[in-house]
Each structure stands twice: as structure tokens, then as C-alpha cells.
Amino acid sequence: AAMQMEGGWNLGGKGQNVFDAAYLNATMPGHGTPFRAADHYNKWKEDIGYLGQLGATAYRFSVSWPRILPNCTGAVNEEGIAFYSNLIDEVRRNGAEPFLTMFHWDLPQACQDQFNGFQSDRIIDAFAEYASV
């Protein structure tokens, strides 16, 4: 999951996800934090370099919705697009095929705040907008 791998929770224009908010508000104490995680956001090129060394032919990763659309919908975060575009290019340069997971539970906090996230039918249009990016 992006939340478990990337870290960089407040870098590159990423908006908060529901986990960031929960940890910041201490509703999930004692579980470590997603803020640094595996620090893949900062070490992605080094991480991906291991694919070629290991002879990996596939690389599965998750995209962080709030890194693409920090406000749930609306303005696209071009830094987020560049991050994933560069990541995909590097995966291919290292001889592996990228396999993208669009959503792995890091719902933008903005979706939760605006319409109660998955408890509202509005999530359908919001997700469709995210998917269209």
C-alpha cells in the first residue's frame, strides 16, 4: 500500500489521507506511523535499482489518491503525477513490468471531510474522477 511504503506524507503536494489524520489526531496511538514508512518516496530510485539486480520481472505498487488529487477531486497535483511517471519509467528501465494498484485504503481525508467518504454515494463520482487522471 502507498501509505505503508511511500512515507513522504507531507511532501510533493500530497494531501492528507485518513490514516495521516488519524495518526495526527492520536486516534491510532501505539501503532507506529505512516509518516516515514519505508521512505520509498525519497528512496524510490535506489529501491527500484534492486529490481534489476534481483532479476525481478514485475513490480506491484499502489498509487496514493491524495498524492494525485489532494482535495479528493479537482486540481491535479502535478508533482504526484511526475513521481509515479518517473517511478514507472525507472521500473521499466530495470527490466520489470509495473503493476499499478489504484486504491489500497488511503482515502483522501478531504473526501471524508466533504461527504463522509465511503458512506456516501458521492464517492463513486470522486473515484471516477481520480481514475480518469
TIBA-100394 format. One line per 10 residues: number of its first residue (from 1); their letters; for each residue x, y, z of N, C-alpha, C, CB. Coordinates in Angstrom, 1 decimal. Atoms other than C-alpha are relative to their C-alpha. Glycine has a CB too. Layout:
# TIBA-100394
NUM = a = X Y Z X Y Z X Y Z X Y Z ~ ...
This chain:
# TIBA-100394
1 = aamqmeggwn = 0.8 -1.2 0.0 0.0 0.0 0.0 0.9 1.2 0.0 -1.0 0.0 1.2 ~ -0.8 -1.2 0.1 1.2 3.5 -0.8 0.3 0.5 1.4 -0.7 1.1 -0.8 ~ -0.1 -0.5 -1.4 0.6 4.5 2.9 1.1 -0.7 0.7 -1.3 -0.1 0.7 ~ -1.0 0.8 -0.7 2.8 1.7 4.1 1.4 0.1 -0.6 -0.4 -1.5 0.0 ~ -1.3 -0.1 0.7 5.6 2.2 1.5 0.6 1.3 -0.1 -0.1 -0.6 -1.3 ~ -0.5 -1.3 0.4 5.9 5.8 0.5 0.6 0.8 1.1 -1.0 0.7 -0.7 ~ -0.4 -1.1 -0.9 6.2 7.9 3.6 -0.3 1.3 -0.8 1.5 -0.2 0.4 ~ 0.2 -1.2 0.7 6.6 11.4 2.4 -1.4 0.6 0.1 0.3 -0.1 -1.5 ~ 1.4 -0.3 -0.2 3.2 12.1 3.9 -0.4 1.4 -0.3 -0.4 -0.4 1.4 ~ 0.2 -1.4 0.1 3.6 15.8 3.7 0.9 0.7 -1.1 0.1 0.8 1.3
11 = lggkgqnvfd = -0.9 -0.4 1.1 5.9 16.1 0.6 -0.6 -0.1 -1.3 1.3 -0.8 0.1 ~ 0.4 0.0 1.4 5.4 16.8 -3.0 -1.5 0.3 -0.3 0.2 -1.4 -0.5 ~ 1.4 -0.4 0.2 1.9 18.3 -2.7 -1.0 -1.0 0.4 -0.1 0.3 -1.4 ~ 1.0 1.1 -0.4 0.3 15.2 -1.2 -0.9 0.6 1.0 0.7 -1.2 0.5 ~ 1.0 -0.3 -1.0 -2.9 15.8 0.7 0.0 -1.1 1.1 -1.4 0.2 -0.6 ~ 0.2 1.0 -1.0 -3.7 14.0 3.9 -0.9 -1.1 -0.4 -0.4 0.6 1.4 ~ 1.0 1.1 0.2 -5.3 10.6 3.8 -0.6 -0.3 1.4 0.7 -1.3 -0.6 ~ 0.7 0.2 -1.2 -7.5 9.2 6.5 0.9 -0.6 1.1 -1.1 -1.0 -0.2 ~ -1.0 0.5 -0.9 -4.5 7.4 8.1 0.8 1.1 0.6 0.8 -1.1 -0.6 ~ -0.7 -1.2 -0.5 -2.5 10.6 8.3 -0.7 0.7 1.1 0.4 1.0 -1.2
21 = aaylnatmpg = 0.8 -0.8 -0.9 -5.3 12.4 10.0 -0.2 -0.8 1.3 -1.4 0.3 -0.6 ~ 0.2 0.8 -1.3 -5.9 9.5 12.5 1.3 0.0 0.8 -0.3 -1.4 -0.4 ~ -1.3 -0.1 -0.8 -2.2 9.5 13.5 0.2 1.3 0.5 1.1 -0.5 -0.9 ~ -0.2 -1.3 -0.5 -2.0 13.2 13.7 -0.9 0.4 1.1 -0.2 1.0 -1.2 ~ 1.0 -0.3 -1.1 -5.1 13.3 15.9 0.1 -1.0 1.1 -1.4 0.0 -0.6 ~ -0.2 1.0 -1.0 -3.8 10.4 18.0 -1.1 -0.9 0.2 0.4 0.7 1.3 ~ 1.1 1.0 -0.2 -6.8 8.2 17.4 0.5 -1.4 -0.3 -1.2 0.3 -1.0 ~ -0.6 1.3 0.2 -4.4 5.4 16.5 1.3 -0.1 0.7 0.1 -0.3 -1.6 ~ -1.3 0.0 -0.7 -1.7 5.6 19.2 0.6 -1.4 0.1 -0.2 0.6 1.4 ~ -0.6 1.2 -0.2 0.8 2.9 19.6 0.2 -1.0 -1.2 -0.6 -0.7 1.1
31 = hgtpfraadh = -0.1 0.9 1.2 0.8 1.5 16.0 1.1 0.5 -0.9 -1.4 0.0 -0.7 ~ -1.0 -0.6 0.9 3.8 3.3 14.6 -0.7 1.0 -0.8 0.6 -1.1 -0.9 ~ 0.7 -1.0 0.8 3.1 5.9 12.0 0.3 -0.3 -1.5 0.5 1.4 0.4 ~ -0.2 0.1 1.4 2.8 6.1 8.2 0.9 1.1 -0.6 -1.3 -0.1 -0.8 ~ -0.7 -1.2 0.4 4.8 9.3 8.1 1.3 -0.2 -0.8 0.2 0.9 1.1 ~ -1.2 0.3 0.7 8.1 7.8 7.1 -0.2 -1.3 -0.8 1.2 -0.1 0.9 ~ 0.2 1.3 0.5 7.1 4.2 6.4 1.3 -0.6 -0.5 -1.1 0.1 -1.2 ~ -1.3 0.5 0.6 9.7 2.6 4.1 0.8 1.1 -0.7 -0.3 -1.2 -0.9 ~ -0.6 -1.2 0.6 10.6 6.1 2.8 0.2 -0.2 -1.5 1.3 0.2 0.7 ~ -0.1 0.3 1.4 10.1 4.9 -0.7 -0.2 1.3 -0.8 -1.1 -1.0 -0.5
41 = ynkwkedigy = 0.2 -1.3 0.7 9.0 8.5 -1.7 1.4 0.6 -0.2 -0.9 0.9 0.8 ~ -1.3 -0.6 0.1 12.6 9.6 -1.1 1.1 -0.9 -0.5 0.5 0.5 1.4 ~ -1.1 1.0 0.3 14.5 6.4 -1.9 -0.5 -0.9 -1.2 0.3 -0.9 1.1 ~ 0.6 0.8 1.0 12.4 5.2 -4.9 1.0 -0.5 -1.1 -1.1 0.7 -0.7 ~ -0.9 0.4 1.0 15.3 5.2 -7.4 0.9 -1.1 0.5 0.8 1.3 -0.5 ~ -0.8 1.0 -0.6 17.5 3.2 -5.1 -0.8 -1.3 0.1 0.6 0.4 1.3 ~ 0.8 1.2 -0.2 14.7 0.8 -4.3 -0.2 -0.7 -1.3 -1.4 0.4 0.6 ~ 0.3 0.6 1.3 13.8 0.2 -8.0 1.3 -0.6 -0.6 -0.6 1.1 -0.9 ~ -1.3 0.5 0.5 17.5 -0.3 -8.8 0.2 -1.5 0.4 1.2 0.8 0.5 ~ -0.2 1.4 -0.4 17.3 -3.6 -6.8 -0.8 -0.9 -0.9 -0.5 -0.1 1.5
51 = lgqlgatayr = 0.8 0.8 0.9 14.7 -4.9 -9.3 0.9 -0.7 -1.0 -1.1 0.7 -0.7 ~ -0.9 0.5 1.0 17.4 -5.3 -12.0 1.0 -1.0 0.6 0.7 1.1 -0.7 ~ -1.0 0.8 -0.7 19.9 -6.7 -9.5 -0.6 -1.4 0.3 0.6 0.7 1.2 ~ 0.7 1.2 -0.4 17.4 -9.3 -8.4 -0.6 -0.8 -1.1 -1.0 0.3 1.0 ~ 0.6 0.7 1.2 16.2 -10.2 -11.9 -1.5 0.0 0.1 0.5 -1.4 -0.1 ~ 1.5 -0.1 -0.1 12.6 -9.2 -11.0 -0.6 0.4 -1.3 -0.4 1.0 1.1 ~ 0.7 -0.3 1.2 10.2 -9.1 -13.9 -1.3 0.8 0.2 -0.2 -1.2 -0.8 ~ 1.2 -0.7 -0.3 7.3 -7.4 -12.2 0.2 0.8 1.3 -1.2 -0.9 0.2 ~ 0.0 -0.8 -1.1 6.8 -4.6 -9.7 -1.4 0.5 0.3 1.0 1.2 -0.1 ~ 1.4 -0.5 -0.4 3.4 -4.0 -7.9 0.2 1.1 1.0 -0.8 -1.2 0.6
61 = fsvswprilp = 0.0 -1.1 -0.9 2.8 -0.7 -6.3 -1.3 0.6 0.0 1.1 1.0 -0.4 ~ 1.2 -0.7 -0.1 0.0 1.4 -5.1 0.2 1.5 -0.2 -0.7 -0.2 1.4 ~ 0.0 -1.5 0.2 -0.8 5.0 -6.1 -0.8 0.6 1.2 -0.7 0.4 -1.4 ~ 0.7 -0.7 -1.1 -1.8 7.3 -3.3 -1.0 1.1 -0.6 1.0 0.7 1.0 ~ 1.1 -0.9 0.6 -5.1 9.0 -4.3 0.3 1.5 0.5 -1.4 -0.4 0.5 ~ -0.2 -1.4 -0.3 -4.3 12.1 -2.2 1.3 0.6 -0.5 0.0 0.1 1.5 ~ -1.2 -0.5 0.7 -0.9 12.4 -3.9 -0.4 0.5 -1.4 1.1 -1.1 0.0 ~ 0.5 -0.4 1.4 -2.8 12.7 -7.2 -1.0 1.2 0.1 -0.5 -1.2 -0.7 ~ 1.1 -1.0 -0.2 -5.9 14.7 -6.0 0.0 0.3 1.5 -1.3 -0.6 -0.5 ~ -0.1 -0.3 -1.4 -5.0 16.3 -2.7 -1.3 0.4 0.7 1.0 1.0 0.3
71 = nctgavneeg = 1.3 -0.5 -0.5 -8.5 17.7 -2.3 -1.2 -0.9 -0.3 -0.3 1.4 -0.5 ~ 0.9 1.0 0.3 -10.3 14.5 -3.2 -0.4 0.0 -1.5 -1.3 0.1 0.8 ~ 0.3 -0.2 1.4 -11.4 15.9 -6.6 0.6 1.4 -0.4 -1.5 0.0 -0.3 ~ -0.5 -1.4 0.4 -10.4 19.0 -8.6 1.4 0.0 -0.5 -0.1 0.9 1.2 ~ -1.3 -0.2 0.5 -6.9 20.2 -9.2 0.9 -1.2 0.2 0.6 1.2 0.7 ~ -0.9 1.1 0.0 -4.4 17.5 -10.1 1.4 0.5 0.5 0.2 -0.6 -1.4 ~ -1.3 -0.3 -0.5 -1.1 17.5 -8.2 1.1 -0.5 -1.0 0.2 -0.6 1.4 ~ -1.0 0.3 1.1 1.5 17.6 -11.0 1.2 -0.7 0.6 0.3 1.2 -0.8 ~ -1.2 0.7 -0.7 4.3 16.6 -8.5 -0.3 -1.4 0.2 0.3 0.8 1.3 ~ 0.4 1.4 -0.2 2.4 13.5 -7.7 0.0 -0.8 -1.3 -1.4 -0.1 0.6
81 = iafysnlide = 0.0 0.7 1.3 1.9 12.6 -11.4 1.5 -0.2 -0.4 -0.7 0.9 -1.1 ~ -1.5 0.2 0.4 5.7 13.2 -12.0 0.6 -1.1 0.8 0.7 1.3 0.2 ~ -0.6 1.0 -0.8 6.6 11.0 -9.1 -0.4 -1.4 -0.5 -0.6 0.1 1.5 ~ 0.4 1.3 0.5 4.6 8.0 -10.4 0.4 -0.2 -1.4 -1.5 -0.2 0.1 ~ -0.5 0.1 1.3 5.6 8.7 -14.0 1.5 -0.4 0.0 -0.2 1.3 -0.8 ~ -1.5 0.4 -0.1 9.3 8.6 -13.1 0.2 -1.4 0.6 0.7 1.1 0.9 ~ 0.0 1.4 -0.6 8.7 5.5 -10.9 -0.2 -1.0 -1.1 -1.0 -0.1 1.1 ~ 0.3 1.0 1.0 7.1 3.6 -13.8 1.1 0.0 -1.0 -1.3 0.4 -0.7 ~ -1.1 0.0 1.0 9.9 4.7 -16.2 1.2 -0.7 0.6 0.4 1.4 -0.4 ~ -1.1 0.7 -0.7 12.5 3.5 -13.7 -0.2 -1.5 0.1 0.3 0.6 1.3
91 = vrrngaepfl = 0.3 1.4 -0.1 10.8 0.2 -13.2 0.3 -0.7 -1.4 -1.5 -0.2 0.4 ~ -0.2 0.5 1.4 10.8 -0.4 -17.0 1.5 0.0 -0.3 -0.8 0.8 -1.0 ~ -1.5 -0.1 0.2 14.5 0.7 -17.2 0.7 -1.2 0.7 0.6 1.3 0.4 ~ -0.6 1.1 -0.7 15.3 -2.0 -14.7 -0.6 -1.4 -0.4 -0.2 0.2 1.5 ~ 0.4 1.3 0.5 13.6 -4.7 -16.7 -1.2 -0.6 0.5 1.1 -1.0 0.1 ~ 1.2 0.5 -0.6 10.4 -5.1 -14.8 -1.3 0.7 -0.6 0.0 0.1 1.5 ~ 1.3 -0.6 0.4 6.7 -4.5 -15.7 -0.7 0.5 1.2 -0.8 -1.1 -0.8 ~ 0.7 -0.6 -1.2 4.9 -2.1 -13.4 -1.5 -0.5 0.0 0.0 1.5 -0.1 ~ 1.4 0.3 -0.2 1.5 -3.3 -12.0 -0.5 0.9 1.1 -0.1 -1.5 0.5 ~ 0.5 -1.1 -0.8 -0.4 -0.4 -10.5 -1.3 -0.4 0.7 -0.2 1.2 -0.9
101 = tmfhwdlpqa = 1.2 0.1 -0.8 -3.0 -0.7 -7.7 -0.5 1.4 0.2 0.3 -0.8 1.3 ~ 0.5 -1.4 -0.1 -5.2 2.4 -7.9 -0.4 0.4 1.4 -1.2 0.1 -0.9 ~ 0.5 -0.4 -1.3 -6.6 2.2 -4.4 0.3 -1.1 1.0 -1.5 0.3 0.0 ~ -0.2 0.9 -1.1 -5.4 0.5 -1.2 -0.2 0.7 1.3 1.5 -0.6 -0.1 ~ 0.5 -0.5 -1.2 -7.3 2.2 1.5 0.6 1.4 0.5 0.2 -1.0 1.1 ~ -0.5 -1.3 -0.5 -5.5 5.6 1.7 -1.0 1.1 -0.6 1.4 0.3 -0.5 ~ 1.0 -0.9 0.4 -8.7 7.6 1.1 0.4 1.4 0.4 -1.4 -0.3 0.6 ~ -0.3 -1.4 -0.4 -8.1 11.4 0.9 -0.9 0.4 1.2 -0.2 0.9 -1.2 ~ 0.8 -0.5 -1.1 -9.1 13.0 4.2 -1.0 1.0 -0.5 0.9 0.6 1.0 ~ 1.0 -0.9 0.6 -10.8 15.6 2.0 -1.3 -0.6 -0.4 0.6 0.7 -1.2
111 = cqdqfngfqs = 1.3 0.7 0.3 -13.3 13.0 0.8 -0.8 -0.3 1.2 0.3 -1.3 -0.8 ~ 0.6 0.3 -1.2 -14.0 12.0 4.3 -0.7 1.3 0.6 1.0 -0.6 1.1 ~ 0.6 -1.3 -0.5 -14.5 15.7 5.4 -1.1 0.5 -0.8 1.2 1.0 0.1 ~ 1.0 -0.6 0.9 -16.5 16.7 2.4 -1.4 -0.8 0.0 0.5 0.1 -1.4 ~ 1.3 0.7 0.2 -19.1 13.9 2.2 0.0 -1.4 0.7 -0.3 -0.3 -1.4 ~ -0.1 1.2 -0.8 -18.1 11.1 4.7 0.5 -1.2 -0.7 -1.4 -0.3 0.6 ~ -0.7 1.1 0.7 -16.1 9.1 2.3 -0.9 -1.1 -0.6 1.0 -0.6 0.9 ~ 0.7 1.2 0.6 -17.4 5.6 1.5 -1.4 -0.2 0.5 0.8 -1.2 0.3 ~ 1.3 0.1 -0.5 -20.5 6.2 3.5 -1.0 0.8 -0.9 -0.1 0.5 1.4 ~ 0.8 -0.8 0.9 -21.8 8.4 0.7 0.2 -0.5 -1.5 0.4 1.5 0.1
121 = driidafaey = 0.0 0.3 1.4 -22.7 7.7 -2.9 0.9 0.9 -0.8 -1.4 0.0 -0.6 ~ -0.9 -1.0 0.7 -20.6 10.8 -3.9 1.4 -0.6 -0.2 0.1 1.3 0.8 ~ -1.3 0.6 0.1 -17.5 8.6 -3.5 0.1 -0.6 -1.5 0.2 -1.1 1.0 ~ 0.0 0.6 1.3 -18.5 7.0 -6.9 0.6 1.0 -1.0 -1.4 -0.5 -0.4 ~ -0.5 -1.1 1.0 -18.0 10.2 -8.9 1.4 0.4 0.4 -1.0 1.2 0.0 ~ -1.3 -0.4 -0.4 -15.0 11.1 -6.8 1.1 -1.0 -0.5 0.1 0.2 1.5 ~ -0.9 1.0 0.5 -13.3 7.8 -7.6 0.1 0.0 -1.5 -0.4 -1.4 0.5 ~ 0.0 0.0 1.4 -14.3 8.0 -11.2 0.9 1.2 -0.5 -1.4 0.2 -0.6 ~ -0.8 -1.1 0.4 -12.6 11.4 -11.4 1.5 -0.3 0.2 -0.3 1.3 0.8 ~ -1.4 0.5 -0.3 -9.4 10.0 -9.7 0.4 -1.0 -1.1 0.0 -0.6 1.4
131 = asv = -0.4 1.0 1.0 -9.4 7.1 -12.1 0.2 0.6 -1.4 -1.1 -1.1 -0.1 ~ -0.2 -0.6 1.3 -9.7 9.3 -15.1 1.3 0.8 -0.2 -1.2 1.0 -0.3 ~ -1.3 -0.7 0.1 -6.5 11.1 -14.2 1.1 -0.9 -0.5 0.4 0.7 1.4
